[in-house]
Amino acid sequence: MNHRVLVVDDNAAIHEDIRKILATEPDTSARIRDLEAELFEGHAARDVFADVQFDIHAAYQGQEALELVRQAVAEGRPYSLAFVDVRMPPGWDGIETIERLWQEDAHIQTVIISAYSEYTVAEIAGRLGATDRLLIIKKPFDNVEIQMMAHTLTRKYSLERALRLKLADLDALVRQRTSALERKQAELAHAGKMAAIGQLVAGIAHEINTPIQYVGDNTYFLQGAFAELLKVQPSTRPARLEYLVEQIPKALAQSVEGIAQVSSIVQAMRTFVHPGTSDAKENVDLHKSIEAAIMLAKHEWKQVAEVSTDFDPALPLVPCRRGQFNQVLLNLLINAAHAIAEDVVARKKDAKGTITVKTRAEDGWATISVIDTGTGIPEAVRSRVFEPFFTTKEPGKGTGQGLSLVHSLITAGHGGTVTFETEGGKGTTFIVRLPLRA
């Protein structure tokens, strides 16, 4: 409860009177309790006035009152009630004083005390508006009136403040739950999309694998057969054959290399979309998953970066949800590639950046670090990096779901952590930590 009261009057005697009245003398308190009992038709009234100590402050001019209110608000100890006289020469009158006080603190309850009728009620309402924060009493006033107003209005102020705080809490809770629902909805939509993509990729990988197998076998056969043809004595070869002898081995070598790349891509696709055991955790070789993600993200980084790995050979199989971890790695790699691409454009650089994926087994945790040499994260937005739907990219180039999804999948889905270290113009390191025990 807030019992801080401000008395604004140019007459020192009024200050003394109100101070004495609100000292809650026993006989006055008894009269108030009798009035309260009568008001509630004989029912035992609650002794709401017991042990109430008013903290009374005095101001003799409107300007002085405004400074006191400003100071109280700044200190987080606002006044709940102000008694304000109307005539206070040579400064502001009471109406102007109240206008200025309410501009500083819109919630302070106010009682106008005046012996004159300089303003009609309509004029006061026209200046101050129709409000339940204002009461008017005439001098000379009754002690009980002052006491009843002080107790009632300070209680009203405190109840309104409690209501505002409760509404703010409810509003924050609604925003929090709405954000959680939006995030979960985005995750479900993304999971459904990834499941569909996974089925499509698995089918494509299967269809590619068969023809690439016999193309590879035939290419290897041609490579061996041509080697046999080369054993024919050079003296019997026509001129055209000499050209073919020089070029065909090169073409076959390139074909073999291309087939090997296609095979590795197919294997990466199979690894990436491996369904695992539903949504349950399984022991996963993170290094194979990382290599698959690097292969699949190659179209994002190959023009702007060189990618390297620094794997801990002592890292054991890690209990995790394979599909979710694969998605996390893919998002972090694409994010790193985009950061480097921005740096290349901003600095008009010819040299490529670097992306390094590092793993370590540390104190019961598997630590996976994705390190890029991109632009770094601006300080102004670092606190919002994992916020759903937040992105610094141009419209159409980002949904703001990538890093939010990474954070959700690792923290909620795995009981792990995601943090980052960044330095403007030098790059960013995202650090994922997964528990080594399920």
Backbone torsions as a table, in degrees:
resi	resn	phi	psi	omega
1	MET	NA	141.2	-178.8
2	ASN	-107.9	115.8	-180.0
3	HIS	-117.3	31.2	177.0
4	ARG	-84.1	122.7	-173.9
5	VAL	-122.9	136.4	177.0
6	LEU	-113.8	126.4	176.7
7	VAL	-107.4	122.5	-177.1
8	VAL	-117.2	104.3	-177.3
9	ASP	-159.6	140.8	-179.9
10	ASP	-82.3	-1.2	-179.0
11	ASN	-103.6	115.1	-178.4
12	ALA	-62.8	-29.4	-179.2
13	ALA	-64.5	-35.6	178.5
14	ILE	-64.4	-42.4	177.3
15	HIS	-57.4	-45.8	-177.9
16	GLU	-65.6	-39.9	179.2
17	ASP	-61.3	-49.3	-177.4
18	ILE	-65.5	-37.7	178.5
19	ARG	-61.7	-42.2	179.0
20	LYS	-66.9	-42.6	-178.9
21	ILE	-61.3	-43.3	-175.9
22	LEU	-83.0	3.0	174.1
23	ALA	-73.4	-5.2	175.8
24	THR	58.2	64.9	176.4
25	GLU	-67.5	145.9	-174.1
26	PRO	-53.7	-42.3	-176.3
27	ASP	-69.5	-36.8	178.7
28	THR	-66.2	-44.1	178.6
29	SER	-58.9	-39.1	180.0
30	ALA	-63.9	-42.7	178.8
31	ARG	-61.1	-40.7	-179.6
32	ILE	-66.6	-39.9	179.6
33	ARG	-65.6	-36.4	177.1
34	ASP	-64.2	-42.9	178.1
35	LEU	-62.9	-39.4	179.5
36	GLU	-65.7	-41.4	177.6
37	ALA	-62.1	-40.5	178.6
38	GLU	-65.5	-39.1	179.9
39	LEU	-61.9	-37.2	-178.4
40	PHE	-95.9	24.8	170.7
41	GLU	57.3	48.9	172.4
42	GLY	84.3	-9.9	177.7
43	HIS	-68.3	149.2	-179.8
44	ALA	-60.9	119.5	-178.1
45	ALA	-82.9	144.3	177.1
46	ARG	-73.4	135.2	-177.8
47	ASP	-80.3	75.7	-176.3
48	VAL	-74.3	-11.9	-176.3
49	PHE	-95.3	-6.9	-178.6
50	ALA	-66.6	139.1	173.3
51	ASP	62.2	19.2	176.7
52	VAL	-85.6	124.7	178.6
53	GLN	-117.3	112.4	179.4
54	PHE	-81.6	139.5	175.7
55	ASP	-102.2	99.6	-168.7
56	ILE	-101.4	130.7	178.4
57	HIS	-121.4	149.3	-174.3
58	ALA	-117.0	138.4	171.2
59	ALA	-136.1	138.3	-174.8
60	TYR	-104.4	-8.2	176.6
61	GLN	-142.4	158.5	-178.8
62	GLY	-61.2	-39.9	-179.5
63	GLN	-61.8	-41.2	179.0
64	GLU	-64.6	-40.0	178.9
65	ALA	-62.5	-42.0	-179.6
66	LEU	-61.0	-42.4	179.2
67	GLU	-63.5	-39.7	178.5
68	LEU	-64.3	-41.1	179.2
69	VAL	-65.6	-42.9	178.2
70	ARG	-59.3	-45.6	-179.4
71	GLN	-63.9	-42.0	-179.8
72	ALA	-63.2	-42.5	178.6
73	VAL	-64.3	-43.1	-179.4
74	ALA	-62.7	-34.7	-179.5
75	GLU	-83.0	-4.8	-178.5
76	GLY	75.3	21.4	179.7
77	ARG	-129.4	66.5	-173.9
78	PRO	-70.0	160.8	173.3
79	TYR	-78.4	142.9	175.7
80	SER	-93.5	-22.7	-173.9
81	LEU	-146.6	141.6	174.7
82	ALA	-131.5	128.0	168.7
83	PHE	-95.4	123.0	-172.4
84	VAL	-127.5	125.8	174.2
85	ASP	-77.0	159.1	179.4
86	VAL	-89.5	-51.0	-178.8
87	ARG	-90.0	117.5	177.9
88	MET	-143.1	62.6	179.9
89	PRO	-63.7	148.8	8.9
90	PRO	-96.6	6.3	-173.0
91	GLY	-93.2	-151.2	-178.6
92	TRP	-61.9	149.7	170.6
93	ASP	-83.2	178.1	-174.1
94	GLY	-63.5	-37.5	-177.8
95	ILE	-66.4	-46.4	177.4
96	GLU	-63.7	-38.4	178.0
97	THR	-59.6	-45.8	-179.7
98	ILE	-64.0	-41.7	177.8
99	GLU	-54.9	-45.6	-176.9
100	ARG	-72.7	-36.9	177.7
101	LEU	-63.4	-41.3	-179.2
102	TRP	-70.2	-27.3	174.3
103	GLN	-66.1	-31.4	-179.3
104	GLU	-85.3	-37.9	-179.6
105	ASP	-141.7	102.7	-172.9
106	ALA	-74.9	-5.2	-173.1
107	HIS	-108.2	-7.0	-175.5
108	ILE	-66.1	129.2	176.4
109	GLN	-76.7	144.4	-171.1
110	THR	-136.2	138.8	175.0
111	VAL	-123.5	122.8	174.9
112	ILE	-86.7	126.9	177.3
113	ILE	-118.6	122.0	-177.7
114	SER	-152.8	147.9	175.9
115	ALA	-94.7	-5.9	-174.5
116	TYR	-121.4	170.8	-179.9
117	SER	-119.6	56.8	179.1
118	GLU	-63.4	-32.2	-177.9
119	TYR	-124.9	140.3	170.5
120	THR	-80.4	166.2	177.8
121	VAL	-61.2	-38.3	179.7
122	ALA	-64.0	-39.9	179.4
123	GLU	-67.0	-40.2	178.2
124	ILE	-63.8	-43.4	178.5
125	ALA	-63.8	-35.7	178.1
126	GLY	-65.6	-34.5	179.1
127	ARG	-80.3	-45.1	-171.0
128	LEU	-101.8	-11.2	-179.6
129	GLY	86.9	163.0	176.7
130	ALA	-78.7	112.5	-172.7
131	THR	-144.5	152.0	176.1
132	ASP	-94.1	10.6	179.4
133	ARG	-93.2	1.8	-170.1
134	LEU	-127.4	131.9	170.9
135	LEU	-127.4	158.3	-179.2
136	ILE	-130.9	129.7	172.3
137	ILE	-132.1	154.3	-177.8
138	LYS	-100.8	148.2	170.2
139	LYS	-82.5	144.6	-3.7
140	PRO	-76.3	141.8	-176.8
141	PHE	-99.3	159.4	177.5
142	ASP	-89.4	141.3	-179.2
143	ASN	-57.0	-41.6	-178.6
144	VAL	-63.7	-37.0	177.4
145	GLU	-58.5	-46.9	-179.3
146	ILE	-62.5	-44.5	-179.3
147	GLN	-64.2	-46.5	-179.0
148	MET	-61.2	-43.1	179.2
149	MET	-64.1	-42.9	-178.3
150	ALA	-62.1	-48.6	-178.8
151	HIS	-66.4	-44.3	-175.9
152	THR	-68.6	-45.7	-175.5
153	LEU	-73.0	-35.0	175.8
154	THR	-67.9	-36.1	176.6
155	ARG	-66.9	-42.9	177.4
156	LYS	-59.0	-44.1	178.5
157	TYR	-57.9	-46.9	-176.4
158	SER	-66.9	-39.0	178.3
159	LEU	-66.8	-40.5	177.7
160	GLU	-63.8	-39.8	178.3
161	ARG	-64.4	-42.6	177.7
162	ALA	-61.3	-39.2	178.1
163	LEU	-64.7	-43.1	178.6
164	ARG	-60.9	-42.3	179.0
165	LEU	-64.3	-41.2	178.8
166	LYS	-63.7	-43.2	177.9
167	LEU	-63.7	-37.6	177.4
168	ALA	-64.6	-40.5	177.5
169	ASP	-62.4	-44.8	-179.9
170	LEU	-64.1	-39.9	178.7
171	ASP	-63.6	-42.8	177.7
172	ALA	-63.5	-40.4	179.3
173	LEU	-64.2	-41.4	177.9
174	VAL	-62.1	-44.8	179.0
175	ARG	-62.0	-41.8	-179.1
176	GLN	-63.3	-46.0	-178.1
177	ARG	-71.0	-34.8	176.2
178	THR	-63.5	-43.2	178.2
179	SER	-62.4	-41.0	179.6
180	ALA	-64.7	-41.0	178.9
181	LEU	-66.3	-41.4	178.0
182	GLU	-62.3	-41.9	179.1
183	ARG	-64.4	-43.3	179.7
184	LYS	-65.9	-39.3	177.9
185	GLN	-62.4	-41.9	178.5
186	ALA	-64.5	-39.3	179.3
187	GLU	-64.3	-43.7	-179.6
188	LEU	-64.7	-42.6	178.7
189	ALA	-62.7	-42.5	179.4
190	HIS	-65.4	-41.3	-179.9
191	ALA	-62.8	-41.5	177.9
192	GLY	-63.4	-41.7	178.6
193	LYS	-63.6	-43.0	-179.5
194	MET	-66.3	-35.1	178.2
195	ALA	-64.5	-42.9	178.6
196	ALA	-65.2	-43.1	177.6
197	ILE	-62.8	-38.8	179.8
198	GLY	-60.8	-44.4	178.2
199	GLN	-63.7	-41.6	179.6
200	LEU	-63.6	-46.6	-178.4
201	VAL	-64.5	-40.7	179.5
202	ALA	-61.3	-40.8	178.3
203	GLY	-66.3	-43.4	178.8
204	ILE	-62.5	-43.3	180.0
205	ALA	-59.8	-40.4	179.7
206	HIS	-66.3	-43.3	-178.4
207	GLU	-67.8	-36.6	178.9
208	ILE	-69.8	-36.9	-171.4
209	ASN	-61.1	-39.4	-176.5
210	THR	-67.1	-54.6	179.8
211	PRO	-64.9	-34.5	-178.6
212	ILE	-68.4	-26.8	178.8
213	GLN	-65.6	-49.5	-178.0
214	TYR	-75.4	-28.6	172.8
215	VAL	-62.1	-42.3	178.6
216	GLY	-64.2	-45.0	-179.9
217	ASP	-60.8	-44.1	-179.3
218	ASN	-66.2	-36.7	179.5
219	THR	-65.9	-43.9	177.1
220	TYR	-61.4	-38.6	178.0
221	PHE	-63.4	-44.8	-179.8
222	LEU	-63.5	-37.2	179.6
223	GLN	-62.8	-42.4	178.8
224	GLY	-70.7	-40.2	-178.7
225	ALA	-65.8	-39.6	179.5
226	PHE	-65.6	-33.8	176.5
227	ALA	-61.8	-35.1	177.3
228	GLU	-67.6	-40.5	-179.9
229	LEU	-61.9	-30.8	-177.9
230	LEU	-66.6	-14.0	-179.9
231	LYS	-75.2	-11.4	176.6
232	VAL	-64.1	140.0	-176.0
233	GLN	-60.0	131.3	180.0
234	PRO	-56.2	-28.2	-175.7
235	SER	-66.8	-23.1	-177.7
236	THR	-96.2	1.0	-176.1
237	ARG	-86.1	136.9	171.3
238	PRO	-72.3	166.8	-176.6
239	ALA	-61.7	-41.7	179.8
240	ARG	-60.3	-36.0	-178.7
241	LEU	-65.8	-32.0	178.6
242	GLU	-61.5	-40.6	178.1
243	TYR	-64.3	-43.4	-179.8
244	LEU	-65.0	-38.2	178.7
245	VAL	-59.8	-33.5	-179.4
246	GLU	-79.2	-38.5	-171.5
247	GLN	-91.1	-35.0	-175.4
248	ILE	-61.1	-43.8	178.4
249	PRO	-58.9	-37.2	178.3
250	LYS	-64.5	-44.4	-179.8
251	ALA	-63.1	-41.6	179.6
252	LEU	-65.6	-40.2	179.3
253	ALA	-63.2	-42.1	177.7
254	GLN	-64.6	-39.3	178.7
255	SER	-63.4	-43.3	179.3
256	VAL	-61.8	-41.8	179.3
257	GLU	-64.2	-42.8	178.9
258	GLY	-63.9	-41.5	178.6
259	ILE	-63.3	-38.8	178.0
260	ALA	-63.3	-39.5	178.4
261	GLN	-65.7	-43.1	178.3
262	VAL	-61.7	-41.8	179.8
263	SER	-62.7	-40.4	179.5
264	SER	-67.6	-36.0	177.2
265	ILE	-65.7	-43.5	178.3
266	VAL	-60.5	-43.7	179.0
267	GLN	-63.8	-39.1	177.8
268	ALA	-64.0	-40.6	177.7
269	MET	-62.4	-42.0	179.0
270	ARG	-64.0	-42.6	179.2
271	THR	-64.0	-42.2	-174.5
272	PHE	-66.9	-39.2	-176.3
273	VAL	-98.0	12.0	178.1
274	HIS	-55.4	123.4	-173.9
275	PRO	-72.6	-16.9	-177.3
276	GLY	63.6	-148.9	179.4
277	THR	-110.1	80.6	-179.2
278	SER	57.3	-130.9	-178.4
279	ASP	-102.4	10.2	-177.5
280	ALA	-79.7	158.5	176.7
281	LYS	-76.8	147.8	175.6
282	GLU	-142.7	161.0	179.3
283	ASN	-76.0	118.3	-171.3
284	VAL	-119.4	139.5	170.9
285	ASP	-81.0	100.1	-176.0
286	LEU	-62.8	-31.2	-178.0
287	HIS	-64.4	-39.9	177.7
288	LYS	-66.4	-40.1	178.4
289	SER	-64.2	-40.7	179.4
290	ILE	-63.9	-44.7	179.3
291	GLU	-62.1	-38.7	178.0
292	ALA	-65.5	-42.7	179.4
293	ALA	-63.7	-41.1	178.3
294	ILE	-60.6	-42.5	-179.8
295	MET	-63.7	-44.6	-176.5
296	LEU	-72.4	-25.7	179.6
297	ALA	-90.7	7.0	-173.5
298	LYS	-58.7	-36.9	-179.4
299	HIS	-64.2	-20.0	178.8
300	GLU	-84.7	-35.4	-172.8
301	TRP	-106.9	-15.5	-169.4
302	LYS	-63.4	-28.1	-179.1
303	GLN	-83.8	-18.6	-171.8
304	VAL	-122.3	-11.9	-172.5
305	ALA	-149.4	158.2	167.6
306	GLU	-105.0	136.5	-177.5
307	VAL	-111.8	132.9	177.3
308	SER	-133.5	162.5	178.7
309	THR	-124.9	150.4	176.3
310	ASP	-135.1	84.1	-173.0
311	PHE	-90.1	141.5	174.2
312	ASP	-84.8	113.3	-178.5
313	PRO	-64.8	-17.6	-179.3
314	ALA	-87.8	-1.4	-179.2
315	LEU	-70.0	121.3	-179.3
316	PRO	-81.2	179.6	171.0
317	LEU	-62.1	141.3	-173.5
318	VAL	-114.3	129.9	177.0
319	PRO	-71.3	114.9	179.7
320	CYS	-160.2	170.8	175.6
321	ARG	-87.8	109.3	-169.1
322	ARG	-54.5	-50.9	-176.7
323	GLY	-62.1	-41.0	179.9
324	GLN	-66.2	-42.1	179.5
325	PHE	-64.4	-40.6	178.1
326	ASN	-59.5	-41.0	180.0
327	GLN	-66.0	-39.2	177.9
328	VAL	-59.4	-48.4	-178.8
329	LEU	-62.2	-42.7	-179.2
330	LEU	-62.6	-43.7	179.6
331	ASN	-62.9	-42.9	-179.1
332	LEU	-66.6	-38.5	178.6
333	LEU	-66.5	-43.6	178.8
334	ILE	-65.2	-39.9	177.9
335	ASN	-61.5	-43.0	178.4
336	ALA	-63.8	-42.2	179.6
337	ALA	-62.8	-40.9	179.5
338	HIS	-66.1	-38.9	179.0
339	ALA	-63.1	-41.4	178.7
340	ILE	-68.3	-39.1	178.7
341	ALA	-61.2	-41.0	177.1
342	GLU	-61.7	-40.0	-179.6
343	ASP	-66.8	-39.6	179.5
344	VAL	-62.8	-43.2	-179.6
345	VAL	-68.3	-44.2	-176.4
346	ALA	-64.8	-39.3	-175.9
347	ARG	-97.9	-3.1	-177.5
348	LYS	52.7	50.1	-176.8
349	LYS	-89.1	146.2	173.8
350	ASP	-92.3	-34.4	-177.8
351	ALA	-72.7	147.7	177.4
352	LYS	-79.7	157.3	172.3
353	GLY	-86.1	-172.9	179.0
354	THR	-131.8	144.7	172.2
355	ILE	-124.0	126.3	-179.9
356	THR	-122.0	129.7	175.8
357	VAL	-109.5	119.3	-174.3
358	LYS	-120.6	139.7	176.0
359	THR	-123.2	147.6	175.9
360	ARG	-148.3	147.1	170.3
361	ALA	-101.3	115.3	-172.8
362	GLU	-138.1	115.1	170.8
363	ASP	49.8	49.4	177.1
364	GLY	81.4	8.4	180.0
365	TRP	-125.8	145.3	167.4
366	ALA	-95.1	121.2	-178.1
367	THR	-108.6	124.4	178.8
368	ILE	-118.7	119.3	-178.4
369	SER	-113.4	129.3	174.8
370	VAL	-111.1	111.0	-170.5
371	ILE	-111.6	125.9	177.8
372	ASP	-124.8	161.3	178.2
373	THR	-108.3	40.4	-176.6
374	GLY	-84.8	-152.0	-172.8
375	THR	-77.5	-16.2	-172.1
376	GLY	79.9	168.0	-177.7
377	ILE	-100.9	125.5	179.2
378	PRO	-57.9	141.8	-177.0
379	GLU	-59.5	-33.4	-175.4
380	ALA	-66.2	-22.9	-175.9
381	VAL	-114.2	4.8	-175.6
382	ARG	-61.4	-34.0	-179.0
383	SER	-72.2	-11.5	-175.7
384	ARG	-110.5	8.0	-173.7
385	VAL	-55.6	-43.0	-176.5
386	PHE	-95.3	11.4	-178.3
387	GLU	-76.9	132.2	-179.9
388	PRO	-59.5	140.0	175.6
389	PHE	68.3	8.4	176.9
390	PHE	-92.7	130.0	177.1
391	THR	-150.4	148.3	175.7
392	THR	-99.0	1.0	-178.4
393	LYS	-79.8	161.4	179.0
394	GLU	-66.4	154.8	176.9
395	PRO	-54.4	134.8	-179.3
396	GLY	90.8	-9.1	-178.4
397	LYS	-111.3	2.3	179.1
398	GLY	-172.7	145.6	-179.4
399	THR	-103.2	-10.9	-177.3
400	GLY	78.1	15.5	-177.6
401	GLN	-103.5	-17.9	-173.6
402	GLY	-58.4	-61.2	-177.1
403	LEU	-72.5	-30.6	174.8
404	SER	-61.8	-43.1	179.0
405	LEU	-66.1	-41.0	177.2
406	VAL	-56.6	-48.6	-178.3
407	HIS	-61.8	-45.0	-177.8
408	SER	-65.7	-45.4	-177.8
409	LEU	-64.2	-36.8	-177.7
410	ILE	-79.9	-44.6	-176.0
411	THR	-76.9	-53.3	-177.3
412	ALA	-79.5	-37.4	-175.3
413	GLY	-83.2	-22.7	-174.2
414	HIS	-130.2	-6.0	-176.9
415	GLY	68.2	25.3	-179.9
416	GLY	-103.9	-163.4	179.7
417	THR	-135.8	153.0	172.9
418	VAL	-131.5	122.5	176.7
419	THR	-132.3	173.4	176.4
420	PHE	-147.3	154.0	173.3
421	GLU	-125.0	134.7	-175.2
422	THR	-146.6	154.2	176.0
423	GLU	-144.7	125.8	-176.8
424	GLY	-54.2	127.6	178.0
425	GLY	79.8	-4.5	-177.8
426	LYS	-119.4	-17.5	175.7
427	GLY	125.1	-179.8	-175.4
428	THR	-138.9	144.9	174.1
429	THR	-121.0	119.3	171.9
430	PHE	-95.9	131.0	-174.0
431	ILE	-118.6	115.1	177.0
432	VAL	-104.5	130.5	178.1
433	ARG	-122.3	125.5	179.2
434	LEU	-118.4	137.7	177.6
435	PRO	-67.1	138.4	-179.7
436	LEU	-78.5	-14.0	175.6
437	ARG	-108.7	139.5	-178.6
438	ALA	-67.1	NA	NA
